[in-house]
Amino acid sequence: MAEADAVRKIIDRHNVDLSKWYAAGDIDAVVQVFAEDCWQMPPHSEPLVGRTAVREFWKQAVQWGKWQFTLETQDVFVSGPIAVERGKYILARLAAADRRWPAGARRGAASGSG
């Protein structure tokens, strides 16, 4: 249990940083937190597989406006060198005045857990 607590502290620090970096549009910093073969599931979109896909998606998405994530860790499971976080998020986007929402994308704030 102590190992899971230590890992959770690391994850919580990363989540604070991620929230700041998304809000600032610093996607290069965001992707450094993820494994090279990561999967990210943005709302109303197909999964992003790998850092390159995450970078490409969010480099475009930050042009649509400012993104605000609230990330909350609910559980952390550790087994040897593998750790899994289960949590929830709230995501809001403040649209840029000169940017339209991309054609085919659904509008609105999203929340989820996984």
N, C-alpha and C positions, 0 to 999 in steps of 0.2 A: 504494500500500500504506500509506503514511503516513496518508492520509485515513481509510482503514478502521480503522487503529489508534486514531486520535483519536476516531472515532465509537464504537468498541468501549469506550473508556474511559467515555464518556458513558453508554452502555447499561449497563455494569457498575455505575456509580453509581446509575442509576435502579433497577436490579435490587436493590441493597442497600436502597434506600429503600422499594421496593415490598414487600420481605419484612417490613420493620419495620411499614409501614402496614397490611398485611393482618393481621399478628399483633396490632396494636393496635386493629383494627377501624375504622381511619380511612379509610373508603371514599371520602370526598370528596377526600382527598389522592391516593388510588390513581388515580381516574379522570382527574385532571389530567395524568397521564403519557401517557394514550392520546389518539390523534387523535379528533376528533368522529365520524368514520366508521369507527372501529376495528371489528375482529372479535376476540372473545375466545372460546376454546373450553374452557369448564370441563369437568372430567371428568364423564362420564355424563350430559351435558346437551346440549341444542341450542346452536348458536353464539349468542353475545350480539352483536348488531350495534348499534354506536353507544354513546357514553358513557352515555346514559340507560339502556339495557338493562344495561350493566355495573354501573352504580350501583344499579339496582333489584334485580338478582340478589344482589349482594354485601351490600347493606344488609340483606336478609333472611338471607343465609347466615351472616353474623357473629352472628346471634341463635342459631344452632345450636351454637356453640362457638367455640373459638379455632383459627385457621388458621395453619399454619406452612408457608411456601414456601421451598424452596431452588431458586434459579434459577441456571443455568449457561449462559453464552454459549459456543457452539461455533464459530460462524463469523459474520462480518459481511461483507456485500456492499454496496458503495456504487457508485451510478451517478448522477452529477449530484446532484440534490436528494433522491434516494430512497436509503434505507438499509434493508436487510433483515437481521434477526437470526435465526439458526437456533440453537436451543439445546435444553436439556432442563430439566425441573423435577421436583422431588419435592414432593408435597403431603401434609400430614398434618392431621388435625382432632382436637382434643381436645374431646369433646362437653361441652356445658354440662349440668350436673346436672339442671336443670329443663326441658331441651328435648329433644324427641324428634326423630329424623331425619324429614324430611318424607316423607309417603306417596308411594310410587312412586320415590323416590330410592334409588340403590344405595349400599350402605355400603362403607367401607374406604378406605384411603389410595390415592392414585393417583399415577402418574408418567407422563410422556410426553415426547415430543420432537417437534419440528416444524420 
